[in-house]
């Protein structure tokens, strides 16, 4: 399974709703991820450019895209940014593949 980190920022209407009608957002996120065949590793709120982040394991990139599409369609999240995460072994394979690809690449003049 692929691992992803998704940064999110709630819309002002969503924040207003959470203040007046609190709910367990981690449980909602977990239900969504599990419906796609994945698991949630972490769900945190934070300060800064984004309101929080979610680390998930999903079966494939189509599942990752479906998660983002489903959430974005609700309008509750004003900003979503998702990145696939790579562990040490995957990073080594990426570097090896890049080296091989570089041997075939001819940069533009």
C-alpha positions as CSV (number, residue, x, y, z in Angstrom):
1,X,0.0,0.0,0.0
2,X,1.1,3.5,-0.7
3,X,1.5,6.1,2.1
4,X,0.3,9.7,1.8
5,X,0.3,12.9,3.7
6,X,-2.6,15.2,3.1
7,X,-2.6,18.8,4.4
8,X,-6.0,20.4,4.8
9,X,-7.5,23.7,5.7
10,X,-11.2,24.0,6.7
11,X,-13.5,26.5,5.0
12,X,-14.8,29.3,7.3
13,X,-18.2,27.7,7.2
14,X,-16.8,24.4,8.3
15,X,-15.0,26.0,11.2
16,X,-18.2,27.8,12.2
17,X,-20.1,24.5,12.1
18,X,-17.5,22.7,14.2
19,X,-17.6,25.4,16.8
20,X,-21.4,25.3,17.1
21,X,-21.9,21.5,16.5
22,X,-18.6,19.8,17.5
23,X,-18.0,16.4,16.0
24,X,-15.1,13.9,15.9
25,X,-13.4,14.8,12.6
26,X,-10.7,12.1,13.1
27,X,-13.5,9.5,13.1
28,X,-15.0,11.0,10.0
29,X,-11.7,11.0,8.2
30,X,-11.0,7.4,9.3
31,X,-14.4,6.2,8.0
32,X,-13.7,7.9,4.6
33,X,-10.2,6.3,4.4
34,X,-11.4,2.9,5.4
35,X,-14.2,3.1,2.7
36,X,-11.4,3.3,0.2
37,X,-9.6,0.2,1.6
38,X,-7.0,2.2,3.6
39,X,-6.0,3.0,7.1
40,X,-5.2,6.2,9.0
41,X,-1.8,6.4,10.7
42,X,-2.2,9.9,12.1
43,X,-4.6,12.8,12.2
44,X,-3.4,16.1,13.6
45,X,-4.6,19.7,13.8
46,X,-1.8,22.3,13.7
47,X,-1.1,26.0,13.4
48,X,0.2,27.7,10.3
49,X,-0.6,27.6,6.6
50,X,-2.8,24.5,7.0
51,X,-5.3,23.5,9.8
52,X,-4.0,20.0,10.0
53,X,-2.7,16.9,8.3
54,X,-3.6,13.2,7.8
55,X,-1.2,10.4,7.1
56,X,-2.9,7.4,5.4
57,X,-2.1,4.1,3.7
58,X,-4.2,3.6,0.6
59,X,-4.2,0.7,-1.9
60,X,-3.1,2.9,-4.8
61,X,-2.9,6.4,-6.3
62,X,-6.5,6.2,-7.6
63,X,-7.7,5.7,-4.0
64,X,-5.6,8.7,-3.0
65,X,-7.2,10.8,-5.7
66,X,-10.7,9.5,-4.8
67,X,-10.1,10.6,-1.2
68,X,-9.2,14.1,-2.3
69,X,-12.1,14.3,-4.8
70,X,-14.6,13.2,-2.2
71,X,-13.5,15.7,0.4
72,X,-13.1,18.5,-2.0
73,X,-16.6,17.9,-3.4
74,X,-18.2,18.8,0.0
75,X,-16.8,22.3,0.2
76,X,-15.9,21.9,3.8
77,X,-12.2,21.9,3.0
78,X,-10.9,25.0,1.3
79,X,-7.4,23.7,0.6
80,X,-6.1,20.2,0.2
81,X,-2.5,19.2,-0.6
82,X,-1.6,15.5,-0.9
83,X,1.8,14.0,-1.3
84,X,2.9,10.3,-1.6
85,X,5.5,9.4,1.1
86,X,8.5,7.2,0.4
87,X,10.5,5.2,3.0
88,X,14.2,4.6,2.9
89,X,14.1,1.5,0.7
90,X,11.8,3.2,-1.8
91,X,14.1,6.3,-1.8
92,X,17.0,4.1,-2.7
93,X,15.0,2.5,-5.5
94,X,14.0,5.9,-6.8
95,X,17.6,7.1,-6.8
96,X,18.8,4.0,-8.6
97,X,16.0,4.4,-11.2
98,X,16.9,8.0,-11.7
99,X,20.5,7.1,-12.3
100,X,19.5,4.7,-15.0
101,X,17.1,7.2,-16.6
102,X,19.8,9.9,-16.5
103,X,22.0,7.7,-18.7
104,X,19.3,7.8,-21.4
105,X,18.4,11.4,-21.0
106,X,19.7,14.1,-23.3
107,X,19.1,17.6,-21.9
108,X,17.9,20.3,-24.3
109,X,20.5,22.7,-25.7
